[in-house]
């Protein structure tokens, strides 16, 4: 059996369905909440600034079929990933912090789509968390987006308190 740290643990239940195991580490819980919250805020930001160039419906105007079109132009907005949102925002204004390591689109990967590179919250260093916060803060500032700016401020407090907690190994 190959032990792959990037794989999500799955619980095989009596109903025959595979269910993700609930996170057992405070940083894992916070990370999943951050992914969900900021993914939505980024799509909402794109929706506000995108105008008619952002595809909103699959049929009619919007979705491009060309293989040369950017990935964000090939899907309706409600299906966009963080990467597509950031790619689109980068076409509107220069974003320096999104190029730092770890890249924000990797930090905000979701475990639910089987995307490669996803890590649990506890697998990111405190500095990685700070870099992600800085990148989100820059997006909020550059696009004058109050919901993102306020959310980053709240996240900083939660992350700081979570890192102050005594951490116990999860065994996962």
N, C-alpha and C positions, 0 to 999 in steps of 0.2 A: 504494500500500500504506500502510495506517495503522499507525503505530508506537504500540502501547499498552503502557506500562510495567507495567500490572497483569496482563498476559497471561503465562502460563508458557510457556517455550520448550519446544517439542516436537520430538523427533527422529523423522522418518519413516524407518523401517527397511525392509530388504528383505522382511520378512515381511508388509508392508502394515499393520502395527499402529503406532499412535502411542504413543511412550514418552516420558515426561518426561526432559529432559536432567538429568544429575546436577549438583547444585550445585557451583560452582567457587570459591566464596568461603567462608572459614571461618565468617562470620556466618550465611550461608545454611544451612550444614550444622547449626550449633548451633540455629538457629531451628526447623528441621524436627524436630530431636530434642526441643526444648522443647515444640512443639505436640503431638507424639505422647505424650510423657511426662505432661504436665500435663492433657491431655484425659482420659487414662485415670484419673489420680488424682482429678480432679473427679467423674467418674462413680462411682468407688469411694466417694468421700465421700458422694455422694447416696445410693448404695446402703446405706451404713451408717446414715445418719440418716433416710432416707425412709420406712421402714416400709411399711405397706400402701397409702399414698396414691400411691406411685410405681408406674406400670404396668410390670409385668415380663413379661406375656404378652399377645399380641395378641387372643386369644380368651378369653372368660371375663371375669373382673374385671380392671380396669386401664384400658385405653385408652378415652378418652372420644371420642365422635363429635360433640359439640356444637361448632359453629364459634366459640362464645364461650369455650370452654375454653382455658386457657393452652397454648402450643405444647408444653410438656413433657408435658402430660397426654394428648396425642394420639399419642404414640409409646411404644414399649417402651423401657426404660432403655438397653438395649445400642445403640440407634440415636440416642441423644441427642447433640447437638452441645455445644460449650462454651457457647454462648449459652443453650441450654436448661438446662444444669447450673447456670449462674450465675443464671438467672432463678429457678429453683427454690430455690437456696440463699438468694437474696434474700428469698424469702417466709418463711424461717425466722429469719434474723437480718439486721440492718441492716449493709450492706457499703458503707462510704464510698469506699474506694479503687477499687472497680470502676466508679465514675462519672467518674474522672479521665481525661484525654485522654493518650494514646490509650486507648480502652476495652479492657479485657482480652479481651473476646470478639472484638475486631477483631485485636488482636495475635496471638491464637491461632487465627486462621482457617487452615484447611487449603487448600492449593492443589489438592488432589485432587478436590474436589467442585465446582470452578468458582465458589466463593463470591466475590462482588464485595467488593473492598476488601482482598483478600489482597496482601501485599507480601513481598518477599524479606527475609531477615534483614539484609542490608546496607543496605536501604532505610529501616530504622528507626534513629533517632539513639540515641546512648548514653543520653540521658535517657529516651527511649521505653522502652528495655530496663529501665532502673531503675524506671520507673513500673509496668511489668508485674510486675517482681519484687516491688515493694511491695504491689501488689494481691494477688498470690498469697500473700505473707507474711501479709497481713491475714486472708485466708480461712483459712489454716492456724491462725493465732492465735485467731480468733473461734470456729472450730469445734473447736479443740483437736485438730487433725489433724497428728500427728507426721510421716507420710510427706510431706505437702506442705511443712511447715516445714523438714524436713531437706533436701528436694529444692531448695528455694529457696536454702538456704545453699550447697549444692553448685553450683547454677546461677550464683550470684554470683561464685564463684571462676573458673568456666569463662568467663563473660562478660567479666570483668575481664581475664583472660589473653588472650582473643581480641581484645579492643579494644587491647591492648598490641602485638599482632602488626603487622608492617608490612603494610599493606593495598595490594594492587595492583588496579587496575581489571580487571574481568572481561570487559568488552566486551559484556556481555549487556544 
